[in-house]
Amino acid sequence: MVFHHSVLGVSIKLNDAFNNKKIVGEIRGNSASTHYLEPIILDLTNSSNEFVNITIDNGDLFIPIDDTKQKIIVTSPQIITLQPKQRSILKIKGMCIQRNNAAGNNDTKYIFKTGDNEKLKNIAVFINEKKYQSTAAQQAVWCLVDNVDFNTIIAADSSEENNLKRFMAKLTGKTYAVQAKDYTTSYYAPPREKVGGMFEYTIPIDKDVQIAMFNKDGILVRELFNQKKVVAGTHKINFEYDSSVYTDDVYYFKLIVNNNIFLSQKWDAGAMREKFKKNMQKRINEN
């Protein structure tokens, strides 16, 4: 498998390769990643006796068979060259375009569709050019699709945050404005009602590390930690969120290392609140 133009054969779109029986295989979700990093896995085999060059472009879509799962837009184009009878398994970078649908997983199957939404294509190209495969870029995609105020985008990197907001202003013709620095509009504003935990992990070489918060359906809620090139070794990282803002009963906190989910913790906030209420009632009854 290579990711460059081949002089052998003619390049065709992924759906045409399937339809013309050039390739066989499946498109499935990637449980080891998140919906804004590498959410799609292609498992393809060249069924022909000639080289096949498959193209996937920014703005193309992967549509789940299960319509309760998220559609994914491609944010990093690929040209995949398969030799005769060669099988290749590769991950595709993308973003969710349906905030309220559940995240896909290994059991989620997809079909491919050529993208035809110019604004979505434009934002996908921008994300690819800037290498913003991040929670902030995912927020920008959702803001575009759902017509939500893009000034709510927050990022660990203030330059990335501002670049995304300026791009969205140009793309939509709306106003880019500086927001008040409270918890909902600032990455680094402290939580008012602080709740959190800790991850301990070991990495053999320097890697990018992120902690992100997801709801029960695997949908991104908020990024809590982001550091590039964390040095090799054993680390302990504390994370926290504002329980007055995020009030669901269940959240998942995921430690993500180089685009892959390294560790995951379930946070049963509803059970904790119920336990607290029972303890308070018990004290009242005893008095």
LUMGUKOL-806210 format. One line per 10 residues: number of its first residue (from 1); their letters; for each residue x, y, z of N, C-alpha, C. Coordinates in steps of 0.001 Angstrom, whole numbers, plus 500000, padded with zeros to 6 digits. Example, Ala and Ser with C-alpha at 12.3 -4.5 7.8 and 13.67 -1.06 7.14 Angstrom:
<sites>
1> as> 513190/494310/507800/512300/495500/507800/513200/496700/507800 | 512850/497750/507080/513670/498940/507140/512900/500030/507870
</sites>
This chain:
<sites>
1> mvfhhsvlgv> 500838/498811/500000/500000/500000/500000/500875/501242/500000 | 500559/502191/499129/501286/503448/499079/500287/504582/498958 | 500701/505771/499342/499815/506910/499335/500333/507978/498387 | 500549/507616/497129/500972/508586/496130/500439/508148/494771 | 500500/509048/493825/500024/508706/492490/500873/507597/491877 | 500199/506646/491310/500897/505558/490625/500834/505781/489119 | 501913/505417/488450/501928/505517/486990/501254/504299/486362 | 500862/503346/487201/500256/502123/486705/498746/502190/486881 | 498012/502037/485817/496566/501998/485913/495942/503375/485995 | 494609/503387/486041/493832/504621/486089/493218/504765/487468
11> siklndafnn> 493203/505989/487981/492611/506247/489295/491091/506316/489186 | 490395/505659/490109/488932/505695/490150/488488/505926/491592 | 487268/506435/491760/486723/506662/493088/486429/505327/493773 | 486400/505370/495099/486192/504158/495880/484879/503462/495516 | 483792/504226/495382/482512/503604/495057/482522/502963/493667 | 483216/503606/492717/483318/503020/491375/484125/501728/491394 | 485156/501691/492232/485969/500474/492340/485125/499304/492843 | 484246/499571/493831/483323/498531/494307/482318/498146/493222 | 481709/499167/492611/480649/498910/491625/481173/498167/490392 | 482419/498464/490011/483011/497824/488832/483691/496499/489154
21> kkivgeirgn> 483541/496030/490390/484105/494753/490834/485635/494733/490771 | 486232/495933/490817/487697/495993/490856/488225/495550/492217 | 487436/495856/493251/487840/495498/494609/486671/494856/495338 | 487004/494121/496388/486014/493605/497329/486490/493979/498724 | 485587/493919/499691/485984/494249/501052/484869/494944/501792 | 485230/495632/502856/484229/496313/503661/484775/497621/504215 | 483844/498482/504601/484159/499737/505272/483508/499658/506644 | 484291/499783/507695/483742/499660/509044/484282/500772/509945 | 483637/500906/511096/484090/501883/512083/485337/501409/512801 | 485931/502323/513547/487192/502053/514237/487025/502325/515730
31> sasthylepi> 486761/501274/516500/486557/501413/517942/487810/501878/518664 | 488966/501700/518056/490221/502065/518702/490520/503551/518586 | 489696/504272/517822/489898/505710/517682/488607/506428/518064 | 488512/507716/517740/487315/508500/518028/486744/509027/516727 | 485558/509639/516806/484875/510085/515588/485515/511307/514943 | 486555/511892/515550/487214/513059/514958/488692/512807/514653 | 489146/511580/514786/490552/511271/514499/490643/510330/513297 | 490548/509029/513527/490590/508036/512447/489405/507088/512595 | 488199/507579/512312/486986/506817/512623/486640/505696/511657 | 487314/505632/510509/486953/504669/509471/488114/503738/509159
41> ildltnssne> 487794/502446/509001/488775/501462/508542/488314/500894/507204 | 489210/500928/506222/488968/500284/504935/489693/498947/504913 | 488985/497902/504556/489574/496572/504380/489297/496181/502937 | 490292/496369/502066/490088/496250/500625/491009/495188/500022 | 490485/494475/499048/491283/493518/498286/491065/493769/496797 | 492149/493879/496078/492086/494027/494624/491717/492668/494027 | 490527/492574/493468/490061/491299/492916/490408/491130/491439 | 491088/492137/490879/491419/492093/489455/492856/491624/489249 | 493251/491535/487980/494614/491140/487631/495446/492339/487185 | 495024/493525/487572/495753/494742/487228/495823/495670/488427
51> fvnitidngd> 496746/496650/488367/496840/497631/489429/495546/498451/489490 | 495119/498755/490710/493950/499606/490919/494361/500782/491805 | 494077/501986/491326/494372/503205/492085/493054/503830/492533 | 492829/503873/493831/491561/504321/494392/491742/505704/495008 | 490837/506619/494672/490932/507972/495218/489801/508241/496209 | 490185/508913/497291/489250/509403/498301/489627/510858/498549 | 488677/511767/498413/488968/513196/498465/488405/513845/499718 | 488979/514997/500067/488407/515814/501133/486946/516110/500819 | 486097/515959/501817/484676/516227/501625/483848/515021/501228 | 484503/513914/500844/483758/512680/500588/483169/512159/501897
61> lfipiddtkq> 482159/511309/501781/481414/510881/502957/481395/509362/503110 | 481382/508927/504368/481098/507538/504707/479767/507522/505448 | 478785/506828/504859/477419/506815/505373/477163/505476/506067 | 476788/505488/507352/476549/504217/508051/475267/503545/507582 | 475289/502219/507540/474081/501457/507233/473035/501682/508331 | 473502/501747/509582/472655/502045/510731/472502/503560/510835 | 471286/504064/510577/471119/505510/510524/471093/506184/511892 | 471302/505417/512973/471470/506031/514292/472934/506386/514552 | 473824/505963/513652/475258/506254/513788/475637/507492/512974 | 476802/508039/513279/477257/509282/512667/477753/509088/511237
71> kiivtspqii> 477404/510027/510367/478049/510124/509073/479427/510766/509267 | 480393/510368/508450/481770/510847/508582/482208/511527/507284 | 482791/512719/507426/483368/513417/506283/484878/513229/506282 | 485446/512965/505114/486892/512749/504971/487630/514067/505111 | 488690/514076/505928/489495/515282/506140/490965/515081/505791 | 491257/514007/505084/492619/513770/504596/492535/512885/503355 | 492781/513438/502173/492588/512673/500935/493595/511535/500813 | 493208/510509/500074/494071/509347/499888/494043/508897/498430 | 495174/508443/497959/495230/507639/496738/495854/506307/497129 | 495072/505259/496991/495487/503934/497449/495771/503070/496224
81> tlqpkqrsil> 496990/502610/496106/497368/501742/494990/497440/500295/495468 | 496629/499441/494837/496632/498020/495168/497156/497213/493987 | 498126/496372/494258/498614/495456/493242/497565/494363/493009 | 497665/493638/491895/496712/492547/491641/496617/491586/492825 | 495387/491354/493292/495063/490422/494378/495567/490902/495752 | 496094/492097/495836/496617/492600/497115/495485/493024/498040 | 495652/492712/499335/494734/493177/500367/495407/494281/501174 | 494624/495286/501551/495167/496385/502347/494127/496830/503369 | 494582/497057/504610/493728/497576/505677/494319/498903/506123 | 493531/499967/506059/494053/501275/506419/492991/502115/507110
91> kikgmciqrn> 493467/503100/507878/492593/503996/508622/492424/505301/507842 | 491216/505856/507932/490898/507094/507237/490573/508183/508259 | 491193/509341/508099/490917/510482/508972/489592/511129/508575 | 488827/511527/509571/487548/512144/509276/486941/512831/510479 | 485763/513415/510275/485014/514114/511314/483544/513725/511215 | 482883/513692/512354/481445/513451/512400/480691/514678/511906 | 479620/514468/511135/478783/515592/510714/477377/515494/511305 | 477190/514616/512293/475893/514486/512972/476142/514407/514475 | 476108/515579/515113/476445/515683/516533/475582/514784/517420 | 474315/514599/517073/473390/513901/517953/473266/512405/517682
101> naagnndtky> 473994/511900/516687/473997/510460/516444/475144/509803/517192 | 474994/508534/517491/476019/507803/518240/477253/507569/517381 | 478398/507468/518051/479648/507189/517351/479657/505762/516825 | 480302/505563/515695/480447/504225/515139/481453/503392/515910 | 481499/502108/515596/482462/501191/516214/482812/500106/515216 | 483531/499098/515674/483994/498039/514765/482843/497318/514055 | 481660/497324/514674/480519/496623/514092/479707/497496/513137 | 480048/498784/513049/479308/499702/512185/479829/499593/510756 | 478951/499344/509819/479329/499235/508402/478887/500495/507651 | 479686/500873/506655/479459/502114/505918/479453/501864/504416
111> ifktgdnekl> 478825/502789/503715/478984/502885/502266/479653/504218/501962 | 480277/504319/500808/480999/505531/500411/480137/506385/499499 | 480231/507708/499681/479508/508637/498822/480412/509809/498473 | 480474/510178/497215/481247/511343/496803/480605/512603/497376 | 481412/513457/497982/480896/514660/498612/480438/515690/497594 | 479313/516362/497897/478800/517388/496989/478437/518689/497706 | 478815/518806/498989/478550/520022/499752/479818/520880/499752 | 479771/522019/499070/480973/522830/498879/481523/523371/500189 | 480662/523805/501099/481151/524340/502375/481809/523244/503212 | 481214/522060/503208/481841/520949/503922/483182/520578/503289
121> kniavfinek> 483239/520600/501959/484515/520345/501283/485555/521385/501694 | 485140/522647/501733/486072/523727/502077/486633/523565/503476 | 485782/523208/504429/486284/523058/505792/487160/521814/505901 | 486831/520756/505137/487670/519554/505141/489048/519855/504578 | 489108/520640/503512/490394/521041/502925/491194/521862/503926 | 490533/522790/504608/491201/523632/505595/491769/522790/506738 | 490981/521865/507249/491449/520988/508329/492666/520192/507880 | 492635/519686/506659/493759/518908/506146/495003/519776/505970 | 494849/520965/505388/495991/521843/505148/496655/522276/506452 | 495842/522560/507470/496364/523037/508754/496722/521892/509700
131> kyqstaaqqa> 496368/520669/509309/496587/519494/510163/495854/519655/511504 | 494625/520149/511417/493792/520341/512597/492877/519138/512813 | 493442/517950/512924/492639/516766/513222/492433/516749/514730 | 491459/517512/515204/491381/517835/516625/489943/518023/517075 | 489770/518151/518393/488437/518408/518941/487914/519759/518477 | 488786/520756/518359/488351/522085/517923/487835/522049/516490 | 488519/521307/515614/488058/521169/514234/486726/520428/514185 | 486559/519431/515051/485272/518741/515108/484160/519709/515501 | 484432/520581/516467/483443/521593/516852/483101/522492/515666 | 484107/522868/514887/483881/523736/513729/482965/523063/512712
141> vwclvdnvdf> 483191/521764/512455/482337/521026/511525/480902/521014/512036 | 480718/520739/513324/479369/520733/513896/478721/522112/513812 | 479502/523155/514078/478961/524516/513993/478448/524811/512586 | 479193/524356/511577/478777/524578/510199/477505/523805/509876 | 477489/522526/510203/476353/521670/509845/475091/522075/510605 | 475243/522402/511901/474086/522697/512752/473749/524178/512822 | 474520/525007/512093/474311/526466/512118/474391/527008/513540 | 475426/526578/514254/475663/526989/515638/476739/528072/515655 | 476689/528964/516632/477661/530048/516761/479082/529479/516848 | 479910/529762/515851/481268/529201/515831/482185/529871/516846
151> ntiiaadsse> 481747/530950/517486/482545/531560/518541/482608/530687/519792 | 481824/529608/519810/481869/528667/520928/482999/527650/520776 | 483701/527658/519652/484832/526738/519451/485923/527046/520469 | 486428/526020/521141/487529/526196/522086/488618/525174/521777 | 489864/525569/522035/490996/524690/521738/492125/524940/522721 | 492927/523911/522964/494109/524057/523809/495097/525032/523186 | 495175/525033/521869/496055/525927/521118/495242/527154/520689 | 495531/528320/521279/494748/529519/520980/494884/529938/519521 | 496030/529664/518914/496224/529986/517502/495294/529140/516639 | 495203/527858/516940/494288/526983/516210/492849/527446/516390
161> ennlkrfmak> 492482/527763/517615/491120/528233/517895/490783/529474/517070 | 491665/530458/517094/491397/531699/516368/491399/531498/514859 | 492287/530647/514357/492318/530369/512918/491020/529700/512455 | 490506/528775/513264/489253/528120/512927/488096/529117/512931 | 488079/530015/513903/486995/531002/513980/487064/531968/512802 | 488261/532405/512453/488405/533308/511299/487970/532613/510005 | 488372/531348/509869/487968/530594/508680/486448/530458/508616 | 485835/530141/509759/484387/529984/509790/483682/531302/509476 | 484249/532409/509926/483666/533721/509616/483684/533968/508115 | 484796/533644/507485/484917/533826/506036/483991/532874/505283
171> ltgktyavqa> 483891/531642/505767/483090/530629/505089/481595/530928/505169 | 481152/531450/506314/479720/531635/506556/479256/533076/506402 | 480205/534018/506371/479830/535426/506296/479322/535982/507610 | 479561/535244/508687/479130/535698/510014/480293/536354/510758 | 480006/536861/511945/480976/537677/512676/481852/536838/513583 | 483146/537143/513540/484105/536540/514473/484257/537494/515646 | 483948/537029/516845/483962/537906/518015/484696/537245/519167 | 485319/538059/520004/485986/537573/521209/484929/537380/522287 | 484899/536192/522867/483893/535866/523867/484418/536102/525278 | 483473/536239/526218/483848/536306/527632/484515/534998/528027
181> kdyttsyyap> 485506/535098/528885/486300/533916/529214/485692/533141/530388 | 484535/532512/530136/483986/531616/531142/484199/530175/530686 | 483715/529224/531466/484033/527822/531218/483513/527331/529876 | 482370/527836/529440/481774/527356/528197/482410/527973/526959 | 483172/529053/527113/483771/529726/525959/485293/529804/526031 | 485882/529213/527073/487340/529255/527224/487870/527881/527628 | 488864/527426/526908/489457/526117/527180/490038/526052/528586 | 490645/527162/529050/491412/527146/530298/490680/527753/531488 | 489425/528172/531322/488668/528692/532460/488440/527576/533478 | 488606/527857/534770/488460/526801/535784/487002/526379/535961
191> prekvggmfe> 486773/525113/536257/485406/524652/536542/484876/525299/537818 | 483567/525562/537839/482949/526108/539050/482683/524986/540053 | 482143/523867/539551/481939/522676/540376/482855/521585/539847 | 483993/521456/540483/485075/520626/539954/484878/519145/540303 | 484903/518312/539256/484859/516864/539413/485916/516282/538483 | 486596/515229/538915/487628/514701/538029/488246/513413/538505 | 489323/513041/537838/490014/511801/538141/491459/511869/537693 | 492052/510695/537459/493467/510641/537127/493751/509445/536226 | 494638/509649/535262/495160/508559/534443/496636/508369/534767 | 497056/507124/534885/498481/506795/534967/498806/505903/533777
201> ytipidkdvq> 499866/506228/533050/500190/505478/531844/501684/505521/531579 | 502150/504588/530766/503557/504506/530382/503654/504437/528867 | 504530/505246/528285/504763/505212/526843/506262/504996/526590 | 506607/504173/525589/508017/503835/525345/508787/504923/524593 | 508074/505752/523826/508703/506840/523076/507830/508088/523204 | 508362/509246/522820/507599/510491/522884/506356/510401/522002 | 505211/510805/522548/503954/510714/521794/503024/511875/522160 | 502071/512155/521256/501029/513146/521528/499972/512510/522422 | 499550/513255/523452/498612/512716/524435/497442/513683/524619 | 496256/513120/524709/495040/513899/524878/494109/513161/525828
211> iamfnkdgil> 493369/513917/526620/492260/513354/527387/491005/514066/526927 | 489988/513291/526552/488729/513875/526102/487567/513187/526802 | 486493/513930/526907/485296/513519/527632/484188/513230/526612 | 483517/512087/526773/482481/511659/525837/481216/511286/526601 | 480071/511416/525939/478835/510994/526587/478616/509496/526384 | 477457/509001/526807/477197/507550/526779/477175/506986/525360 | 476949/507862/524354/476914/507421/522962/478250/507588/522248 | 479302/507911/523008/480624/508053/522412/480819/509360/521670 | 479986/510361/521937/480070/511653/521264/480917/512607/522093 | 481829/513294/521453/482708/514235/522134/481914/515282/522899
221> vrelfnqkkv> 482296/515510/524150/481709/516562/524974/482700/517706/525163 | 483930/517359/525558/484928/518398/525794/486311/517742/525878 | 487303/518439/525367/488694/518030/525574/489173/518605/526895 | 489905/517792/527660/490341/518203/528991/491851/518345/529112 | 492592/517743/528198/494062/517807/528242/494595/517558/526846 | 495640/518293/526477/496251/518092/525162/497701/518539/525223 | 498607/517618/524970/500032/517956/524965/500744/517175/523870 | 501509/517879/523077/502276/517252/522011/503610/516738/522558 | 504067/515627/522003/505383/515079/522291/505641/514926/523791 | 504734/514257/524472/504977/513894/525870/506146/512911/525904
231> vagthkinfe> 507100/513159/526780/508330/512368/526780/508046/510942/527240 | 508868/510021/526766/508729/508614/527134/508838/508449/528643 | 508112/507449/529153/508163/507180/530582/506777/506995/531165 | 506705/506981/532493/505441/506827/533214/504948/508196/533670 | 503669/508437/533455/503093/509749/533766/501780/509583/534513 | 501464/510574/535342/500159/510691/535979/499564/512028/535571 | 498321/511983/535055/497650/513204/534611/496301/513311/535306 | 496084/514420/535991/494778/514702/536572/493894/515392/535537 | 492615/515079/535563/491666/515758/534683/490437/516143/535484 | 489726/517175/535013/488550/517641/535740/487577/518309/534772
241> ydssvytddv> 486316/518354/535186/485296/519049/534400/484320/519731/535346 | 483469/520591/534783/482499/521346/535571/481165/520595/535564 | 480804/520040/536723/479588/519233/536813/478327/520087/536810 | 478475/521413/536926/477308/522289/536809/476971/522554/535346 | 477938/522318/534445/477735/522500/533004/477373/521177/532346 | 478094/520115/532694/477864/518794/532115/477170/517928/533155 | 475893/517666/532927/475043/517091/533970/474489/515707/533624 | 475005/515055/532595/474558/513699/532271/474909/512731/533399 | 474229/511595/533421/474503/510594/534456/475777/509813/534189 | 476135/509645/532895/477297/508822/532544/478184/509556/531551
251> yyfklivnnn> 479490/509548/531813/480486/510054/530868/481624/509034/530774 | 482342/509113/529663/483555/508309/529492/484725/509253/529263 | 485817/508999/529995/487027/509781/529828/488070/508891/529156 | 488595/509379/528025/489494/508549/527228/490863/509212/527105 | 491883/508434/527414/493266/508848/527199/493644/508404/525794 | 493963/509366/524949/494219/509103/523530/495679/509376/523231 | 496369/508399/522692/497790/508511/522392/497993/508292/520897 | 498499/509329/520225/498734/509234/518778/497521/508682/518026 | 496363/509282/518294/495100/508981/517598/494415/507692/518037 | 495012/506933/518949/494404/505687/519407/493999/505789/520873
261> iflsqkwdag> 492849/505208/521209/492393/505198/522598/493282/504253/523399 | 493988/504808/524370/494966/504071/525171/494319/503518/526442 | 493519/504359/527119/492805/503971/528327/491445/504643/528323 | 490481/504025/529019/489144/504609/529114/488599/504391/530518 | 487957/505431/531064/487316/505340/532365/485850/505730/532242 | 484976/504940/532849/483565/505291/532926/483316/506076/534199 | 482565/507178/534080/482254/508029/535229/480741/508006/535418 | 480286/507333/536480/478857/507193/536738/478412/508310/537672 | 478225/509492/537113/477875/510670/537901/476500/510517/538545 | 475566/509883/537845/474236/509692/538390/474257/508851/539654
271> amrekfkknm> 475011/507759/539648/475116/506894/540826/475792/507634/541981 | 476777/508449/541663/477461/509218/542711/476510/510229/543351 | 475697/510903/542527/474738/511862/543075/473709/511159/543960 | 473262/509973/543509/472277/509223/544279/472854/508762/545614 | 474110/508335/545593/474774/507908/546829/474917/509073/547795 | 475257/510247/547237/475403/511441/548069/474064/511793/548720 | 472975/511723/547968/471655/512043/548504/471276/511082/549628 | 471558/509785/549423/471226/508788/550444/472019/509019/551720 | 473296/509358/551579/474130/509632/552754/473624/510846/553508 | 473219/511881/552764/472685/513088/553400/471386/512781/554129
281> qkrinen> 470519/511970/553496/469266/511608/554135/469483/510773/555381 | 470492/509900/555315/470816/509060/556468/471264/509911/557643 | 472091/510922/557390/472549/511830/558453/471395/512603/559066 | 470473/513029/558167/469304/513775/558661/468447/512882/559570 | 468253/511623/559128/467434/510695/559913/468083/510375/561245 | 469412/510273/561266/470121/509951/562509/470057/511106/563514 | 469947/512317/562968/469883/513488/563874/468459/513735/564364
</sites>
